[in-house]
Amino acid sequence: MRFPRSLQSRISFVYMLISLVTIGIIGTVLYVGISRVVMNDSIQSSQMAISKSGTFVGAYIDRLLVLSNVLANNPQTIKTLASPTKEGEKDEMQLIKTVLMSDSYIKSVVVIGKDGYMLSNETKLNMQRSSNMMTEPWYVEAIKGKTPALSSARMQEFAMDKDKWVISMSQEVKDENNRNLGVILLDIEYNGIDDYLKDLDLGSKGFAFIINSHGGIVYHKDPTFFVDPAKQEHLRNISMSANGYDKAQNLLVHKTQIANSDWTLVGVSSLDGLLQIRGQMLRSFAIVGIGLLILIITVSLLIAKSITRPIHRLEQAMQKVRTGSLEVSVPESGVTEVQGLAQHFNLMVSEVRRLLKEIETKEKTLHAYELKVLHSQINPHFLYNTLDTIVWMAEFNESERVISTTKALAKFFQLSLSGGSEMTTIENEMNHVAQYLFIQKERYGDKLHYQLDFDPALAVKVIPKIILQPIVENAIYHGIREKEGSGFLEISCDYTDDGHVKFIVKDDGVGFDPYLQSRNKDIESASSLPKLGGVGINNVDERLKLTYGKEYGVHIESRLGEGTTVTIIIP
């Protein structure tokens, strides 16, 4: 990759590079810092949710223990187990119904005597009984432990239907002598515990389970864990692991002891919220980064442009000077170094303009001198040709024609002098040509016919004097005079379509082949016209170019045997 060569590109590139590195560092620090804060908050939130759920379950068990204690210590219960009677059973059933009404999750209340006597709200109970209940293992277990457990008394065969599961709370009933009379069993629907835990949000991969002190699984939302030893072993391993966050698996393990039981609630959270927040942060950083990148590119271009704009202005001004335009000035703005360059450039251009003005003044003086020299070349030429005509008429003793021709010559020179000015009006120029043509008509007679025409609106237009007479003279001498028979000469003056002034001198003389004429190809020379009539026509072309510029002057079109058309365009 080639490093950009322009100053603006380099400034923009460096600015964008520094900005992107800065944004990358800041973004990384923010992302790591915010991720750590969010992770700690997510861990605390998950731990709090698991602990809170454990507290709810513990509070519920405590309430069940209170109900079982109330029922076990009730005198009516002791009396019924000691000596059952119809009346006593009726009162005990009323008490059982009261307990059932206190909690909708209590499925059944069972009062069992040590001799196999049983009283319950359920009429069909599938329980192992005998005349000596002390021989039944579940009965002995119920006496020993008061903590809730998945009841083996009610489940002869384990079913996958959680709606049939119960968690039993047992409470021993004793007489006043502290002798065993029986056991109170509170069967709570499994959903009673499930409802406290099923809404616990632990993420898409998270789960919660309850395990007792013997490693038995008491609760899991997936029933297969109760029949699959491998899955149960996996849960036991989790319950024996330390509390904390596993970054590699993005899993949080938190355990809380449930009060009034030997149960432990183990929550495994996948912290989906952390992943979502991290993903949202990355998206937000990406959006902000793209926005900042666009802003950086825009700002860097503007900054680079503001720095390089004065340099570009200076470069453009130099290009203009190179093309010849000196009417330029560079604002002296920007950084100090560029201001210095602009100041020196403006001083240089000002000095060049002064020197060129001096040269221009000298050239104008020289051009004025050249015009006078060219004009002096024309006058003897005019005089020689005119006097030749007068001498020819005098030889034939045509005095009247001599007089009229002499008067025309006097008027001709009067118009030629024009008060000593090098300029005249179009009206005077056309009158000047008219006097000349009168003299030539007197000389050539029917050989020459002519017509003059010009727009009166152009009468006062000022032009260099004596620009038509030399061309008319060449048309007569090199066009009409060489033709057999009479010739016609037409002189006109009018506006062009683009507002310039156009003179046309057209003859129907012998014409010539322009390609056979000797031409000077040097573009610096004004004499690039066919050499017709000596200095006359070239002098006109040179004077027009000196006055108006090289793009103006005389243009000749001719066809051999058809005539010649001379066009003069002046601004």
Buried (B, 14 or more C-beta within 10 A) or exposed (E): EEEEEEEBBBBBBEBBEEBBEEBEEEBEEEBEEBBEEBBEEBBEBBBEBBBEBBBBBBBBBBEBBEBBBBBBEBEBBBBBBBEBEEEBBEBBBEBBEEBBEEBEBBBBBBBBBBBBBBBBBBEEBEBBBEEEBEEBEBBEBBBEEBBBBBBBBBBEEEEEEBEEBBBBBBBBBBEEEEEBBBBBBBBBBBBBBBEBBEEBEBBEEBBBBBBBEEEBBBBBEEBEBBEEEEBBEEBBEBBEEEEEBEEEEBBBBBBBEBBBBBBBBBBBBBBBBBBEBBEEBBEEBEEEBEEBBEEBBEBBBEBBEBBBBBBEBBEEBBEBBEEEEBEBEBEBEBEEEBBEBBEEBBEEBEEEEEEEEEEEEEEEEEEEEBBEEBBEBBEEBBBEBBEEBBEBBBEEEBEEBBEBBBEBBEBBBBBBEBEEEBEBBBBBBBBBBBBBBBBBBBBBEEBBBBEBEBEEEBEEBEBBBBBBBBBBBBBBBBBBBEBEEEBBBBBBBEEEEEEEBBBBBBBBBBBBEBEEEEEEEEEEEBBBBBEBBBBBBBBBBBBBBBBBEEEBBBEBEBEEEEBBBBBBBBE
